[in-house]
Amino acid sequence: MTITRQHTNQRMSRIVTHNNTVYLCGQVCDDATLGITEQTQTMLAKVDDLLAQANSDKYHLLSATVYISDMQYFAQMNEVWDAWVPEGHAPARACVQAAMARPELLVEVSVIAAVKSC
């Protein structure tokens, strides 16, 4: 039973892999001064990058939890999400309204994915 942790500090690891399953910590945007569309796009780009580092990708998503600061952004966030998720590969997903760590953050996502087969 091997657990691999990447990008680890005292508080958390950005990537944890166990039994061919990849767990990502919550991802947020690069620039919180932007709107929900741009925040969602850059957040998902970070997910793509981290999954690649863990030998996975969005075709192997198992589960996603999306945290949104206000449900007024739900439709706009979903437009970006729907364009990002490959057809036929949508994960189990929950989306909840939540208070964010910083008020300018509009969206955060945490995902679980399978490691790609060799």
VENCORWO-V60890 format. One record per pair of residues at least 12 apart in sequence whose C-alpha atoms are under 7 Angstrom apart, sorted by sequence separation. I is the first residue (numbers start at 1). GAP is how many residues later the second one is. If there is no record, write none. Layout:
i->{I	I}
gap->{GAP	GAP}
//
This chain:
i->{4	5	13	30	3	4	29	3	4	29	3	28	2	27	27	27	71	58	59	64	70	63	64	65	66	67	68	69	62	63	64	65	66	67	68	69	59	61	62	63	64	65	66	67	68	69	67	69	22	36	40	69	68	69	37	41	68	36	37	40	67	68	36	67	66	67	37	66	65	66	64	65	64	65	64	63	64	63	62	63	61	62	61	62	60	61	60	60	56	56	56	55	56	55	40	39	36	33	32	32	28	28	27	28	26	27	26	27	26	25	24	24	23	24	23	22	23	22	21	22	21	22	20	21	20}
gap->{12	12	12	12	13	13	13	14	14	14	15	15	16	16	19	20	26	27	27	27	27	28	28	28	28	28	28	28	29	29	29	29	29	29	29	29	30	30	30	30	30	30	30	30	30	30	31	31	32	37	37	37	38	38	39	39	39	40	40	40	40	40	41	41	42	42	43	43	44	44	45	45	46	46	47	48	48	49	50	50	51	51	52	52	53	53	54	56	57	58	59	60	60	61	67	68	70	71	72	73	79	80	81	81	82	82	83	83	84	85	86	87	88	88	89	90	90	91	92	92	93	93	94	94	95}
//
